[in-house]
Amino acid sequence: MSHPNEPIAKRLRTRNKITEQATKKPQELADPFLKLNEDCLNAVFEYLDVESLCRTADVCNRSRLISEQVFKRYYRNVWRNYYGKQSELRRVLCKFGHLITTSKAFSIVYADNVYLTFDDYVKYSTNLESLTLSKQRITCKGLATLIPRLKYLELDNCTIDYEDWETVFKECTKLEVLIFKMNTSGEFLVQTFPKLIKLEIECVRVSPATLASILRLNPQIKQLCTLAICHDAIIDAIVENALDLEELKIYYPYGPKESRIRLIWSLRKGSIEGLLKLTRLKKLTLLHLDIMYVEYTDLKPIPKLMEALSNENIPLEKLELQEFSIDSDDIVSLTSLKTLRYIKLAKVVRMTDADLIALTAELPLLSSLHFNFPFENAASITGNGLFRMVQLGNQLEHVSLDGNCKIEVTTKSYQALLKAGQSADRQKKIAINIENNHKIFVMASESSFAKEKTTSFRLM
């Protein structure tokens, strides 16, 4: 009870609090819906969409707790298909932002569509562990509040202020994945990230020297993707400072026109000696090379590179080559890498049945083959060649032939191909996809091939 000598305002507050406590419980008990146990309420709330969960969270404390449990359990699947007005999306962040740990579900990559901004996430999502920002204006102060908890950070074409970014990134003690595609020099990234495993960096303005410094301070990096012209300076920066790499991807940066022009007129000479330095990466299991706008004095770099990788026993499992002019000699040279499971050749200028057969016969672990034929008559393949490929490749699961390669299939070869694909000796099912091809010549009336631009043939 309040004392008569207490101030009137304090006595009123105490009386109102007692009245609220006395009336709250009977009101809740009066609602038959709230008499249901927690399991029943969870089962009912699971049928609600995100917007409805926001409303139920305002009903009472118990309803809010159930709404938060359901949101936490199902929000990823619900949110991916939910695009509303800016006010609705902000309401979701306001109600459940503290439960969000990844921006993959609440991604602002599509900010042009959903109208969410970096400031919204700074204000409501204080427990993020994964954040993707694309074409957003970000501030040093705002990112500083999020970055200590982040394990995944992607910055793509964002506008930044010019404050002390070096100090902000020093707080990335938990960061495991960093994707940096920004129009800056990136010098503030030259520091230690103790848990960083994967780095993807666009080297439009980031120099090879800066890249080398980042790698030197973070020797624990296992996966590296650089968007840069694949010249010797980039390769030197990598092989001299990241000897424990397991995955290396060097892509040509298909960015803004002015950035491409600047790169085209930068260093563009490549040497076979530079490529051969990749053999210093003794743990490499994945290699992607894109040599757009790189000129090699040696016209046949692939056989020499494959031979060197084989001699050094590099455990390469996945190989992707882009903008190399691949011919039969290059394809056959791949057979020296016995650990290969996945091959993608994006510019094949000549290939025959013998090349397909050699790959599947000499590579026992091979499971996936992808070929792109940019020119007409770049390859000549028959049904018999496909049959032998399927027959020899017991591990082969997927073959893709994209472009105008010449393919001839007879009734006899088609039946043999079906038989080989459905053989009990095969360990796995196989799918053969033929796309964007005007040169298919089919004599098998039973064939599931069709004389169209896109054809799929699946052996089950």
C-alpha positions in Angstrom: 0.0 0.0 0.0 1.1 3.5 -0.6 1.7 5.8 2.3 -0.4 9.0 2.8 2.8 11.1 2.9 4.0 9.9 -0.6 3.7 12.3 -3.5 0.4 12.1 -5.3 2.1 11.2 -8.6 3.9 8.2 -7.1 0.8 7.0 -5.4 -1.1 7.1 -8.8 1.7 5.1 -10.5 1.6 2.5 -7.8 -2.2 2.2 -8.0 -2.2 1.9 -11.8 0.5 -0.8 -11.7 -1.5 -2.9 -9.1 -4.7 -2.5 -11.2 -2.8 -3.6 -14.4 -1.4 -6.7 -12.6 -4.8 -7.6 -11.2 -6.6 -7.3 -14.5 -4.0 -8.8 -16.9 -4.3 -12.4 -15.8 -8.1 -12.6 -16.0 -8.1 -11.1 -19.5 -5.6 -13.7 -20.7 -7.5 -16.5 -19.1 -10.7 -15.2 -20.6 -9.4 -15.7 -24.1 -9.9 -19.4 -25.0 -7.2 -19.3 -27.7 -4.5 -18.5 -25.1 -5.6 -21.5 -23.0 -3.9 -23.7 -25.7 -0.6 -25.2 -24.7 2.6 -24.0 -26.5 2.7 -26.9 -28.9 -0.8 -26.2 -30.2 0.0 -22.5 -30.5 3.2 -23.2 -32.5 1.2 -25.5 -34.8 -1.3 -22.8 -35.5 1.3 -20.0 -35.9 3.3 -22.0 -38.4 0.5 -21.3 -41.0 1.0 -17.6 -40.7 3.1 -15.5 -43.2 5.6 -12.9 -42.1 3.2 -10.0 -42.1 0.7 -12.0 -40.0 3.4 -12.9 -37.5 4.2 -9.2 -37.1 0.6 -8.6 -36.1 0.3 -11.5 -33.7 3.5 -10.3 -32.0 1.6 -7.2 -30.9 -1.3 -9.2 -29.2 0.3 -10.0 -25.9 3.6 -11.3 -24.4 2.8 -15.0 -24.9 1.7 -14.4 -28.5 4.9 -12.4 -29.1 7.1 -15.2 -27.8 5.3 -17.8 -30.0 5.6 -15.5 -33.0 9.3 -15.1 -32.5 9.8 -18.9 -32.2 8.0 -19.5 -35.4 9.8 -16.7 -37.2 13.2 -18.0 -36.0 12.4 -21.5 -37.2 10.9 -20.6 -40.6 11.8 -17.1 -41.7 14.4 -18.1 -44.3 11.8 -20.0 -46.3 9.1 -17.5 -45.8 11.1 -14.3 -46.5 12.6 -15.4 -49.8 9.2 -15.2 -51.4 8.0 -12.1 -49.6 8.4 -8.7 -51.2 6.3 -5.9 -49.7 6.2 -2.2 -49.3 9.0 -0.4 -47.5 6.9 0.2 -44.4 6.0 -3.5 -44.2 9.6 -4.7 -44.6 10.8 -2.3 -42.0 8.0 -3.5 -39.7 9.4 -7.0 -40.0 12.9 -5.8 -39.2 11.5 -3.9 -36.2 9.7 -6.9 -34.8 12.2 -9.7 -35.6 15.4 -8.0 -36.5 17.1 -9.1 -33.3 16.5 -12.8 -34.4 18.1 -12.4 -37.8 21.7 -13.8 -38.1 22.1 -13.9 -41.9 21.4 -11.4 -44.6 20.9 -14.2 -47.2 17.3 -14.4 -46.1 17.0 -10.7 -45.5 19.2 -9.8 -48.4 19.5 -6.2 -49.7 21.1 -7.4 -52.9 17.7 -6.7 -54.3 17.4 -3.3 -52.7 16.0 -1.7 -55.8 13.0 -4.0 -55.5 12.4 -4.2 -51.7 13.5 -0.6 -50.7 15.6 -1.6 -47.7 18.7 0.3 -46.9 21.9 -0.2 -44.9 20.5 2.1 -42.2 17.5 -0.2 -41.7 19.8 -3.1 -40.9 22.0 -1.0 -38.6 19.0 0.1 -36.7 17.1 -3.2 -36.3 19.4 -6.2 -37.0 22.0 -6.0 -34.3 22.8 -9.7 -34.2 23.8 -10.3 -37.9 26.5 -12.9 -38.6 26.2 -12.7 -42.4 25.6 -9.5 -44.3 25.4 -8.7 -48.0 25.4 -5.1 -49.2 25.0 -4.2 -52.9 24.8 -0.7 -54.3 24.2 0.8 -50.9 25.6 3.9 -49.2 27.3 2.6 -46.1 28.9 4.6 -43.3 31.9 3.8 -41.2 30.0 4.4 -38.0 27.1 2.1 -39.1 29.2 -0.8 -40.2 31.3 -0.5 -37.0 28.2 -1.6 -35.0 27.7 -4.7 -37.0 31.1 -5.9 -38.0 32.4 -7.4 -34.7 29.8 -10.3 -35.0 30.1 -10.8 -38.7 31.3 -14.1 -40.1 30.4 -13.4 -43.7 30.6 -9.9 -45.3 30.0 -9.0 -49.0 30.4 -5.5 -50.3 29.4 -5.1 -53.9 29.6 -1.7 -55.6 28.7 0.3 -52.5 29.4 3.9 -51.8 31.4 4.6 -48.7 32.5 7.7 -46.7 36.1 8.5 -46.1 36.5 7.9 -42.5 38.7 5.5 -40.6 37.9 2.2 -42.3 41.1 0.6 -41.2 40.0 0.8 -37.5 36.6 -0.6 -38.4 38.0 -3.7 -40.1 40.3 -4.4 -37.2 37.2 -5.5 -35.3 36.6 -8.4 -37.8 37.9 -11.0 -35.4 35.2 -13.5 -36.4 35.1 -12.9 -40.2 35.5 -16.1 -42.2 34.3 -15.0 -45.7 35.1 -11.6 -47.2 33.8 -10.6 -50.7 35.1 -7.2 -51.7 34.0 -5.8 -55.0 34.4 -2.1 -54.6 35.8 0.8 -56.6 38.5 1.6 -54.0 42.1 0.7 -53.5 41.3 -1.6 -50.6 44.4 -0.6 -48.6 42.4 -0.6 -45.4 42.1 -4.4 -45.9 45.9 -4.9 -45.4 45.6 -6.3 -41.9 45.1 -9.6 -40.1 41.8 -11.4 -40.1 42.5 -14.4 -37.8 39.6 -16.6 -39.0 39.4 -15.6 -42.7 39.1 -18.7 -44.9 37.7 -17.3 -48.1 38.6 -14.1 -49.9 37.0 -12.7 -53.1 38.4 -9.4 -54.2 38.0 -7.3 -57.3 41.4 -6.0 -58.5 40.2 -3.1 -60.6 41.7 -0.6 -58.2 43.4 -3.1 -55.8 46.9 -3.4 -57.0 48.9 -6.7 -57.0 51.1 -5.3 -54.2 48.0 -4.7 -52.0 46.7 -8.2 -52.8 50.1 -9.6 -51.9 50.1 -7.7 -48.5 46.6 -9.0 -47.6 47.6 -12.6 -48.4 50.9 -12.3 -46.6 49.1 -11.2 -43.4 46.5 -14.0 -43.7 48.3 -17.2 -44.7 45.4 -19.3 -43.4 43.2 -18.4 -46.5 42.1 -21.5 -48.3 39.9 -20.1 -51.0 40.8 -17.1 -53.2 38.9 -15.5 -56.0 40.4 -12.5 -57.8 38.6 -10.5 -60.4 41.6 -9.4 -62.4 43.4 -9.8 -65.7 45.4 -13.0 -65.3 48.9 -11.6 -65.9 52.1 -12.6 -64.2 52.0 -9.9 -61.5 48.8 -11.3 -60.1 50.0 -14.9 -60.2 53.3 -13.8 -58.4 51.3 -12.0 -55.7 49.3 -15.2 -55.1 51.9 -18.0 -55.2 54.4 -16.1 -53.1 52.0 -15.4 -50.2 49.3 -18.0 -50.2 50.9 -21.4 -50.4 48.1 -23.1 -48.5 45.5 -22.3 -51.0 43.1 -25.1 -51.9 40.8 -23.2 -54.3 42.0 -20.5 -56.8 39.8 -18.6 -59.2 41.0 -15.8 -61.5 38.1 -14.2 -63.3 38.2 -11.4 -65.8 36.2 -8.6 -64.1 33.1 -8.0 -66.3 32.4 -4.7 -64.6 31.7 -1.1 -65.7 33.0 -0.1 -69.1 35.6 2.4 -67.7 37.0 -0.3 -65.4 37.3 -2.8 -68.2 39.1 -0.2 -70.4 41.5 0.6 -67.6 42.4 -3.1 -67.2 42.6 -3.8 -70.9 45.4 -1.1 -71.3 47.2 -2.3 -68.1 49.6 -5.2 -67.9 48.3 -7.8 -70.4 51.3 -9.9 -71.3 51.3 -13.4 -69.9 54.1 -16.0 -70.0 54.1 -19.8 -69.6 56.7 -19.3 -66.8 54.0 -17.3 -64.9 51.4 -20.0 -65.3 53.9 -22.7 -64.3 54.4 -20.9 -61.0 50.9 -22.2 -60.0 52.6 -25.5 -59.3 53.9 -24.0 -56.1 50.4 -24.3 -54.7 50.8 -27.9 -53.5 47.3 -28.2 -51.9 45.3 -26.9 -54.9 42.1 -28.8 -55.6 40.2 -26.3 -57.7 41.6 -24.0 -60.4 39.7 -21.6 -62.6 41.6 -19.5 -65.1 40.2 -16.8 -67.3 42.7 -15.2 -69.7 40.6 -12.6 -71.3 42.9 -9.9 -72.8 46.0 -11.8 -71.9 48.5 -12.6 -74.7 50.8 -15.6 -74.3 54.0 -15.8 -76.3 53.6 -19.6 -76.1 50.7 -20.6 -78.3 50.3 -23.9 -76.4 50.3 -23.2 -72.7 47.8 -25.8 -71.6 49.8 -29.0 -72.2 52.9 -27.6 -70.4 50.8 -26.4 -67.5 49.0 -29.8 -67.2 52.3 -31.7 -67.4 53.8 -29.5 -64.7 50.8 -29.9 -62.4 51.0 -33.7 -62.9 54.7 -33.8 -62.2 54.3 -31.9 -58.9 51.4 -34.2 -57.9 48.9 -31.4 -57.4 45.7 -33.0 -56.2 43.5 -31.0 -58.6 39.9 -32.2 -58.7 38.1 -29.3 -60.5 39.5 -27.5 -63.5 37.8 -24.6 -65.4 39.5 -22.9 -68.4 38.0 -19.8 -70.0 39.2 -17.9 -73.1 41.9 -20.5 -73.9 41.5 -21.8 -77.4 41.2 -25.5 -76.6 42.0 -28.1 -79.2 42.5 -31.9 -79.2 46.1 -31.7 -77.9 44.9 -29.6 -74.9 42.1 -32.0 -74.1 44.3 -35.1 -74.2 46.9 -33.3 -72.0 44.2 -33.2 -69.2 44.5 -37.0 -68.9 47.7 -36.7 -67.0 45.8 -35.3 -64.0 44.3 -38.5 -62.6 42.5 -36.8 -59.7 40.2 -34.7 -61.9 36.5 -35.0 -61.2 35.1 -31.9 -62.9 36.2 -30.3 -66.2 34.8 -27.2 -67.8 36.3 -25.9 -71.1 34.7 -22.7 -72.2 36.2 -22.2 -75.7 36.8 -25.5 -77.5 37.9 -24.9 -81.1 38.5 -28.6 -82.1 37.4 -31.9 -80.6 36.7 -35.4 -81.8 35.3 -38.7 -80.5 38.8 -39.8 -79.6 39.2 -36.9 -77.2 36.0 -37.7 -75.3 37.0 -41.4 -75.1 40.5 -40.5 -73.9 39.1 -38.3 -71.0 36.7 -41.0 -69.7 39.2 -43.8 -70.2 42.1 -42.1 -68.5 40.3 -40.3 -65.7 38.6 -42.9 -63.4 37.2 -40.3 -61.0 35.6 -38.0 -63.7 32.0 -37.2 -62.9 31.2 -34.0 -64.9 32.2 -32.7 -68.3 31.3 -29.3 -69.7 32.3 -28.1 -73.2 31.4 -24.8 -75.0 31.8 -24.5 -78.7 31.8 -20.8 -79.8 32.4 -21.5 -83.5 30.6 -23.7 -86.0 32.1 -27.1 -86.8 34.4 -26.8 -83.8 33.8 -30.5 -83.0 32.7 -33.6 -84.7 31.0 -36.2 -82.4 29.1 -39.4 -83.3 26.7 -41.6 -81.4 29.5 -44.2 -81.2 31.7 -41.7 -79.5 29.1 -40.9 -76.9 28.4 -44.6 -76.4 32.1 -45.3 -75.7 32.3 -42.3 -73.4 29.3 -43.6 -71.3 30.6 -47.1 -71.4 34.0 -46.2 -70.1 33.0 -43.4 -67.6 31.4 -45.4 -64.8 31.6 -42.3 -62.5 30.3 -39.9 -65.1 27.1 -38.2 -64.1 26.8 -35.2 -66.3 28.0 -34.1 -69.8 27.1 -30.8 -71.3 27.8 -29.9 -75.0 26.9 -26.2 -75.6 27.2 -24.7 -79.0 27.3 -25.8 -82.7 29.3 -29.0 -82.6 28.5 -31.5 -85.2 26.7 -34.5 -83.8 25.6 -37.6 -85.8 23.4 -40.2 -84.1 22.2 -43.4 -85.9 19.5 -45.8 -84.6 22.2 -48.4 -83.9 24.5 -46.0 -81.9 21.5 -44.6 -80.1 20.4 -48.0 -78.9 23.9 -48.8 -77.8 24.1 -45.5 -75.9 20.8 -46.3 -74.1 22.1 -49.8 -73.2 25.4 -48.4 -71.9 23.6 -45.7 -69.8 21.2 -48.2 -68.3 23.7 -50.9 -67.7 23.7 -52.5 -64.3 27.5 -52.1 -64.2 27.2 -48.3 -64.1 27.6 -46.9 -60.6 25.7 -43.7 -61.3 23.0 -42.4 -63.6 24.1 -40.0 -66.4 22.6 -37.0 -68.1 23.8 -35.7 -71.4 22.7 -32.1 -72.3 23.1 -30.7 -75.8 22.2 -27.0 -76.0 22.2 -24.2 -78.6 23.0 -26.6 -81.4 21.9 -26.3 -85.0 24.2 -29.1 -86.2 22.5 -32.2 -84.7 21.9 -34.9 -87.4 19.7 -37.6 -86.0 18.7 -40.8 -87.9 17.2 -42.6 -84.9 13.5 -42.2 -84.9 13.3 -43.4 -81.3 15.7 -40.8 -80.1 14.6 -38.2 -77.6 16.9 -35.7 -79.3 15.1 -33.0 -81.2 16.2 -30.7 -84.0 15.9 -27.5 -81.9 18.2 -24.9 -80.4 18.0 -26.6 -77.0 18.0 -30.3 -76.6 18.2 -32.5 -73.6 18.9 -36.2 -73.5 18.7 -37.9 -70.1 19.7 -41.5 -69.5 17.9 -42.8 -66.3 
